[in-house]
Amino acid sequence: QNISDALFVSPDNFEQIEAQTTCLGPGDKVFMIGRFISHDGKTENHPSARFGNISMNAAPIRHPAGYDQESIAVDMRSISGYSGSPAFVYWEFGGGHLQGIRRTMINSFLGLLGVDWGHIPMPLRVLDKQGKELADGSFVKSHTSMCGVVPAWRLREVLDFPQFKEQRLQDEKNAANE
């Protein structure tokens, strides 16, 4: 299924601008659609939804591959295996974040927040029997329940690369000719 450009959130959605009632921020509800790998359909796709909340607005977050990735931190009730899943931010009537005031002027909101790149790991040092850190610096990766979400506006930048735009135009032309 395609996602309309109108659903892509932008940095403006996170800024409190006078008369704007769609200011997003920590606490707003998020869901992502993916595949539950422990119960994956073999001949049929069985999508599943996971739910959480924005924890931190876009900022550089260290990716496990060793680079900083602009990401929105989402406290997501999830497990590993949902990387690449689209994450949507939403609220119903009277919900959401607007300087701590419940929204009452807008019925609902739905936007593509971005794409999940995985859990934000937290290394925990390994301790000896006396509770002292091992000299070799050993650590284990802890599950923080925080997902890193590449913001939709960064996805938009990639989709607007000339080679991708040209391909979309060609695909549309081919579809019109069929």
C-alpha contacts under 8 A as a table, 3 or more apart, distances in Angstrom:
res1	aa1	res2	aa2	distance
3	I	7	L	6.91
4	S	7	L	5.56
4	S	8	F	7.44
5	D	8	F	5.52
7	L	110	L	7.02
7	L	111	G	4.59
7	L	112	L	5.45
8	F	111	G	5.79
8	F	112	L	4.82
8	F	113	L	6.76
8	F	114	G	7.80
8	F	152	A	5.56
8	F	153	W	6.89
8	F	156	R	7.87
9	V	12	D	7.98
9	V	13	N	6.24
9	V	111	G	5.74
9	V	112	L	5.84
9	V	113	L	5.76
9	V	114	G	8.00
9	V	151	P	7.80
9	V	152	A	5.86
9	V	153	W	6.63
10	S	13	N	5.45
10	S	14	F	7.52
10	S	152	A	6.87
10	S	153	W	5.44
11	P	14	F	5.49
11	P	15	E	6.98
11	P	153	W	7.33
12	D	15	E	5.25
12	D	23	C	7.97
13	N	16	Q	7.86
13	N	22	T	6.13
13	N	23	C	5.11
13	N	24	L	5.78
14	F	23	C	5.09
14	F	24	L	4.72
14	F	25	G	6.19
14	F	57	N	7.66
15	E	23	C	5.97
15	E	24	L	7.53
16	Q	20	Q	6.79
16	Q	23	C	5.68
16	Q	98	L	7.73
17	I	20	Q	5.36
17	I	23	C	7.86
20	Q	23	C	6.64
21	T	98	L	7.18
21	T	103	R	7.32
21	T	105	M	7.45
21	T	106	I	7.18
22	T	98	L	7.70
22	T	109	F	7.48
23	C	97	H	6.61
23	C	98	L	5.87
24	L	28	D	6.72
24	L	96	G	7.38
24	L	97	H	5.89
24	L	98	L	7.27
25	G	28	D	6.03
25	G	54	I	6.42
25	G	55	S	7.81
25	G	56	M	7.28
25	G	57	N	6.22
25	G	97	H	5.89
25	G	98	L	7.95
26	P	53	N	7.01
26	P	54	I	4.64
26	P	55	S	4.80
26	P	56	M	5.67
26	P	57	N	6.80
26	P	97	H	7.18
27	G	53	N	5.28
27	G	54	I	5.30
27	G	55	S	6.35
27	G	96	G	7.24
27	G	97	H	6.70
28	D	53	N	5.35
28	D	54	I	5.48
28	D	89	V	6.84
28	D	90	Y	6.99
28	D	91	W	7.03
28	D	96	G	5.18
28	D	97	H	6.03
29	K	51	F	7.50
29	K	52	G	5.95
29	K	53	N	4.49
29	K	54	I	6.58
29	K	89	V	5.70
29	K	90	Y	5.61
29	K	91	W	6.35
29	K	96	G	7.40
30	V	51	F	5.82
30	V	52	G	5.16
30	V	53	N	5.11
30	V	54	I	6.67
30	V	74	V	7.65
30	V	76	M	7.95
30	V	87	A	6.58
30	V	88	F	5.43
30	V	89	V	4.39
30	V	90	Y	6.21
31	F	49	A	6.53
31	F	50	R	5.50
31	F	51	F	4.39
31	F	52	G	6.22
31	F	87	A	5.67
31	F	88	F	5.40
31	F	89	V	6.65
32	M	49	A	5.57
32	M	50	R	5.41
32	M	51	F	6.66
32	M	85	S	6.16
32	M	86	P	5.53
32	M	87	A	4.29
32	M	88	F	6.10
33	I	47	P	6.44
33	I	48	S	5.68
33	I	49	A	4.59
33	I	50	R	6.62
33	I	85	S	5.88
33	I	86	P	6.21
33	I	87	A	7.08
34	G	47	P	5.43
34	G	48	S	5.47
34	G	49	A	6.38
34	G	50	R	7.94
34	G	82	Y	5.63
34	G	85	S	5.27
34	G	86	P	7.68
35	R	40	D	6.55
35	R	45	N	7.92
35	R	46	H	6.64
35	R	47	P	4.96
35	R	48	S	5.59
35	R	81	G	7.49
35	R	82	Y	6.59
36	F	39	H	5.58
36	F	40	D	5.73
36	F	46	H	7.88
36	F	47	P	7.09
36	F	48	S	6.07
36	F	81	G	7.31
36	F	82	Y	7.61
37	I	40	D	4.94
37	I	81	G	6.39
40	D	45	N	7.32
40	D	46	H	6.52
41	G	44	E	5.06
41	G	45	N	5.21
41	G	46	H	5.49
42	K	45	N	7.31
50	R	76	M	7.09
50	R	77	R	6.25
50	R	78	S	6.02
51	F	76	M	5.84
51	F	77	R	5.81
51	F	78	S	7.59
52	G	74	V	6.66
52	G	75	D	5.44
52	G	76	M	4.17
52	G	77	R	5.78
53	N	74	V	5.58
53	N	75	D	5.41
53	N	76	M	6.51
54	I	57	N	7.23
54	I	72	I	7.27
54	I	73	A	6.25
54	I	74	V	4.47
54	I	75	D	6.28
55	S	72	I	7.72
55	S	73	A	5.40
55	S	74	V	5.05
55	S	75	D	5.71
56	M	59	A	7.85
56	M	72	I	5.95
56	M	73	A	4.98
56	M	74	V	6.92
57	N	71	S	7.78
57	N	72	I	5.17
57	N	73	A	6.70
58	A	70	E	6.15
58	A	71	S	5.02
58	A	72	I	4.32
58	A	73	A	7.23
58	A	151	P	7.28
59	A	69	Q	7.93
59	A	70	E	5.21
59	A	71	S	5.60
59	A	72	I	6.61
60	P	68	D	5.37
60	P	69	Q	5.18
60	P	70	E	4.28
60	P	71	S	6.08
61	I	68	D	5.21
61	I	69	Q	5.31
61	I	70	E	6.13
61	I	71	S	6.11
61	I	148	G	7.67
62	R	66	G	6.44
62	R	67	Y	5.66
62	R	68	D	4.39
62	R	69	Q	6.21
62	R	120	I	7.90
63	H	66	G	5.54
63	H	67	Y	5.49
63	H	68	D	5.83
63	H	69	Q	6.16
63	H	120	I	7.18
64	P	67	Y	7.49
64	P	120	I	7.58
64	P	121	P	7.24
69	Q	150	V	7.54
70	E	150	V	6.42
70	E	151	P	7.38
71	S	148	G	5.46
71	S	149	V	5.08
71	S	150	V	4.82
71	S	151	P	6.10
72	I	148	G	5.85
72	I	149	V	5.04
72	I	150	V	6.55
72	I	151	P	6.48
73	A	146	M	6.13
73	A	147	C	5.74
73	A	148	G	5.05
73	A	149	V	6.36
74	V	146	M	5.40
74	V	147	C	5.13
74	V	148	G	6.51
74	V	149	V	7.13
75	D	145	S	5.77
75	D	146	M	4.49
75	D	147	C	6.34
76	M	145	S	5.76
76	M	146	M	5.87
76	M	147	C	6.23
77	R	145	S	6.42
78	S	82	Y	7.81
78	S	145	S	6.83
79	I	82	Y	7.13
79	I	145	S	7.90
80	S	83	S	7.41
80	S	118	G	6.99
80	S	119	H	7.04
81	G	118	G	7.78
82	Y	85	S	5.61
82	Y	116	D	7.09
82	Y	118	G	6.91
83	S	115	V	7.68
83	S	116	D	5.12
83	S	117	W	4.78
83	S	118	G	4.88
84	G	115	V	5.67
84	G	116	D	5.28
84	G	117	W	5.88
84	G	118	G	7.91
85	S	115	V	5.58
85	S	116	D	5.45
86	P	112	L	7.19
86	P	113	L	7.71
86	P	114	G	5.95
86	P	115	V	4.54
86	P	116	D	6.39
87	A	112	L	6.14
87	A	113	L	5.44
87	A	114	G	5.39
87	A	115	V	5.58
87	A	116	D	6.51
87	A	149	V	7.38
88	F	110	L	6.77
88	F	111	G	5.53
88	F	112	L	4.51
88	F	113	L	4.96
88	F	114	G	7.07
89	V	109	F	7.77
89	V	110	L	5.78
89	V	111	G	5.40
89	V	112	L	6.41
89	V	113	L	5.69
90	Y	96	G	7.75
90	Y	108	S	7.23
90	Y	109	F	5.14
90	Y	110	L	4.44
90	Y	111	G	6.54
91	W	94	G	7.90
91	W	95	G	5.40
91	W	96	G	5.48
91	W	108	S	5.46
91	W	109	F	5.41
91	W	110	L	6.98
92	E	95	G	5.49
92	E	96	G	7.65
92	E	107	N	6.24
92	E	108	S	4.47
92	E	109	F	6.81
93	F	103	R	7.09
93	F	104	T	6.57
93	F	106	I	6.38
93	F	107	N	4.33
93	F	108	S	5.23
94	G	102	R	5.36
94	G	103	R	4.40
94	G	104	T	4.66
94	G	105	M	7.68
94	G	106	I	7.34
94	G	107	N	7.15
95	G	102	R	5.50
95	G	103	R	5.61
95	G	104	T	7.81
96	G	102	R	6.41
96	G	103	R	6.50
97	H	100	G	5.95
97	H	101	I	6.85
97	H	102	R	6.77
97	H	103	R	7.49
98	L	101	I	5.31
98	L	102	R	6.62
98	L	103	R	6.77
103	R	106	I	6.56
104	T	107	N	7.41
106	I	109	F	7.86
112	L	152	A	6.33
113	L	149	V	7.57
113	L	151	P	5.88
113	L	152	A	5.44
114	G	149	V	5.71
114	G	150	V	5.24
114	G	151	P	4.44
114	G	152	A	4.13
114	G	153	W	7.81
114	G	155	L	7.26
115	V	149	V	5.19
115	V	150	V	5.28
115	V	151	P	6.95
115	V	152	A	7.24
116	D	147	C	6.56
116	D	148	G	5.79
116	D	149	V	4.30
116	D	150	V	6.36
117	W	147	C	7.22
117	W	148	G	5.62
117	W	149	V	5.88
117	W	150	V	6.84
118	G	147	C	5.48
118	G	148	G	5.81
118	G	149	V	7.74
119	H	143	H	7.22
119	H	144	T	7.15
119	H	145	S	6.63
119	H	146	M	5.64
119	H	147	C	4.35
119	H	148	G	6.14
120	I	143	H	7.62
120	I	144	T	6.46
120	I	145	S	7.58
120	I	146	M	5.56
120	I	147	C	5.63
120	I	148	G	6.09
121	P	141	K	6.05
121	P	142	S	5.93
121	P	143	H	5.92
121	P	144	T	6.12
122	M	141	K	5.75
122	M	142	S	5.11
122	M	143	H	6.73
122	M	144	T	6.39
123	P	139	F	5.95
123	P	140	V	5.65
123	P	141	K	4.66
123	P	142	S	5.91
124	L	139	F	5.23
124	L	140	V	5.37
124	L	141	K	6.30
124	L	142	S	6.55
125	R	133	E	6.21
125	R	134	L	7.58
125	R	137	G	6.81
125	R	138	S	5.94
125	R	139	F	4.16
125	R	140	V	6.54
126	V	133	E	5.80
126	V	134	L	6.07
126	V	137	G	7.57
126	V	138	S	5.52
126	V	139	F	5.00
126	V	140	V	6.86
127	L	130	Q	7.52
127	L	131	G	5.10
127	L	132	K	5.05
127	L	133	E	4.38
127	L	134	L	5.62
128	D	131	G	5.26
128	D	132	K	5.44
128	D	133	E	6.33
128	D	134	L	6.20
129	K	132	K	7.47
133	E	137	G	7.25
134	L	137	G	5.74
134	L	138	S	6.32
135	A	138	S	7.75
143	H	146	M	7.92
150	V	154	R	6.83
150	V	155	L	7.46
151	P	154	R	5.53
151	P	155	L	6.81
152	A	155	L	4.98
152	A	156	R	6.20
153	W	156	R	4.90
153	W	157	E	6.38
154	R	157	E	5.08
154	R	158	V	6.60
155	L	158	V	5.21
155	L	159	L	6.23
156	R	159	L	5.01
156	R	160	D	6.10
157	E	160	D	5.14
157	E	161	F	6.71
158	V	161	F	5.40
159	L	164	F	5.98
159	L	165	K	6.95
160	D	164	F	6.51
160	D	165	K	5.88
161	F	164	F	5.50
161	F	165	K	6.31
162	P	165	K	5.08
162	P	166	E	6.04
163	Q	166	E	5.18
163	Q	167	Q	6.23
164	F	167	Q	5.05
164	F	168	R	6.24
165	K	168	R	5.15
165	K	169	L	6.24
166	E	169	L	5.13
166	E	170	Q	6.15
167	Q	170	Q	5.06
167	Q	171	D	6.07
168	R	171	D	5.02
168	R	172	E	6.12
169	L	172	E	5.11
169	L	173	K	6.15
170	Q	173	K	5.03
170	Q	174	N	6.11
171	D	174	N	5.08
171	D	175	A	6.11
172	E	175	A	5.09
172	E	176	A	6.16
173	K	176	A	5.13
173	K	177	N	6.32
174	N	177	N	5.15
174	N	178	E	6.44
175	A	178	E	5.30
